[in-house]
Amino acid sequence: MRRTVAERMKKMKFEDIHIRDPFVLPADGKYYLYGSRCKNSGNFAFGGATGLDVYVSTDLENWSEPHECFSRPADFWSDRDFWAPEVHCWQEKYYMFVSFKAENACRGTQILKSEQGPMGPFLPISEGPVTPRNWECLDGTLYVDKQGKPWMVFCHEWVQIGNGTVCALPLKEDLTAPAGEPIELFHAVDAPWVRDYPSKGNFVTDGPFIYRARNGQLRMIWSSFNEKGAYAQGLACSESGEITGPWTQAEQPIMAADSGHGMLFRDYEEKLYLILHAPNEGPLERPKLFPMRETDEGFERA
């Protein structure tokens, strides 16, 4: 006997959902939660991978069991490290930005498309990553500029260049390929609070997410490691109000207690939330949700 959606939604709380890099999409009166699978969800964030899941809620507290929304095709180029899925609505279709990795191939963010809504299935729309093929890249996210043009904001990874960067790449209208060259926005060390970790001389940039504040300011949250070696959630603001910057870094992270790779969204009552994973330690990481409020220059917990 098939259970109703309401019955399935009673099954899981955040403490039951073992993912990293959580992302929430409000759509169709519901909330859709995506993230990097971890051990307890039948796979590993670091290593072999076969797919990605979505969880559904109507109240941000009770979640459905996982539904596989991307299944690795038999001939797919990547077989490991399916990281940081984000789903965005663009021109009335749903697109998933995911970072993939394979042996003898650089990590990169590829864009998938669903013809059937946020539940998927999501299928590739290009022959591989949209990010540069000879760069180690991750954590692509969608930004639409004031002219209505799509961009991917992503990280050029510290494992290749030491001092990680956040970059922006203009995309073609159908999101299948770049529409220009990547632009470097800032380095990890531009933020005063960032320290080298996990090894000396290496500075991490992770998880950029773009947010247009109600005062018009363009803000970015992103993650790195602080002086205590804790994964932290930082903030940068664009002085021009556009993606090209220049970007000014906050003196201190907005969340400093071993928690990061976050994103911001508003619920159906217009309340602002930050969701991230905490702690940054397997197998303990879980989604964490924090009510937030905008300030003149950033964010604070509500």
TALINQUI-V783120 format. One record per backbone hydrogen bond with DSSP energy under -1.0 kcal/mol. CO is the residue of the C=O (numbers start at 1). NH is the residue of the N-H. Records with the same first field share a line. If there is no record, write none. Layout:
CO=NH, NH
This chain:
4=8
5=9
8=11
12=63
13=16
14=17
17=19
18=38
20=36
23=34
25=32
27=30
30=27
31=57
32=25
33=55
34=23
36=20
38=41, 43
39=42
47=81
50=72
52=69, 70
54=67
55=33
56=64
57=31
63=12
67=54
69=122
70=52
73=76
79=49
80=101
81=83
83=99
86=97
88=95
90=93
93=90
94=114
95=88
96=112
97=86
98=110
99=83
100=108
101=80
102=105
107=137
108=100
109=130, 131
110=98
111=125
112=96
113=123
114=94
117=120
123=113
132=135
136=157
138=155
141=153
143=151
145=148
149=145
150=171
151=143
152=169
153=141
154=167
155=138
156=165
157=160, 161
158=162
161=163
162=203
164=188
165=156
166=185, 186
167=154
168=183
169=152
170=179
172=175
177=172
183=168
186=166
187=190
188=191
191=194
199=202
202=197
203=164
206=223
209=221
211=219
213=216
217=213
218=238
219=211
220=236
221=209
222=234
223=206
224=232
225=195
226=229
230=226
231=259
232=224
233=254, 255
234=222
235=250
236=220
237=248
242=245
246=239
248=237
255=233
256=258
260=277
263=275
265=273
267=270
271=267
272=292
273=265
274=290
275=263
276=288
277=260
278=286
279=281
281=284
286=278
288=276
290=274
291=302
293=300
298=295
300=293
